[in-house]
Amino acid sequence: MKRWLPLLIVLVCVGLGLLFNSDRGPRLVVLDVGQGDALYVRTPAGQDLLIDAGPGRQVIAELERELPAGDRTLEAIFATHMDADHIGGFEAVLQEFKVLHVFTNGQQPTTKKGHAFIDAVNTQGIELQELSRGQRLTSTDFTMDVLWPDDSERVSSNEGALVMRLVTAEKSFLLMADAPDSVEKKLIELQTQLRSDVLKVGHHGSKTSTTGALLTAVQPGQAVISAGKNNQYGHPTNEVLDRLTGAGIEVLRTDQQGSITLPFNASPKNWFENIFGST
Ligand SMILES: [Zn+2]
């Protein structure tokens, strides 16, 4: 019995940790914000990231469901590009949460919602940082590589959208924002490391993204599509759904399933830390 006592104590502690800690662990959640994109990431170190904020205020309730109780801080927010279905919710996010870092693709706002977002960043006195290909953000068991835009290609809208690859101890995620086939082609030509376990499908499943060549390069097991129920654009298109299922990839859709949670494990040493929590 004595030999097993230390193990027993550890198991009891782990159990209590799980019971009393509201942190649901490292994960990427494709939030259901209707027609648009908003991705929440809880890193292994307990940071909260938001990549895009959907078209409006609905992101607030989604975030409140995800953040641990009492945590109102987002360590970083990312605007992949200035289209309203991606940045429309940021003004409300900046009003409701404390945001430490703001990253964009370097594009200037072109719409009312875009200007409201940038005004809110300036009002809060947060420095706005532009990301481009080759930059890397790291944290414990978590790396985020910026694959696009290329500095020389800071063009407007979807062609200049931030494409990022998250690498964790267990899984990798390729986040295509609204990047079209021309960007996919350039990423492949530049011999970018694209292979990932999960693909966040580009441009809500529009037929001008997610080419067969991209799927060959990424080889994902799962694909997630963010689109609004019965949206006016016909997203996701049958062409893209056929390409995905034809390649044997499991398809997850916010218009059918609501928010989609994709958990990933930290390495064993951090798994212990995570259970006992950091905020
Ligand atoms: Zn979009």
Boltz pocket constraint, residues with backbone or C-beta under 6 A from the ligand:
constraints:
  - pocket:
      binder: B
      contacts: [[A, 36], [A, 37], [A, 83], [A, 85], [A, 86], [A, 178], [A, 203], [A, 204]]
      max_distance: 6.0
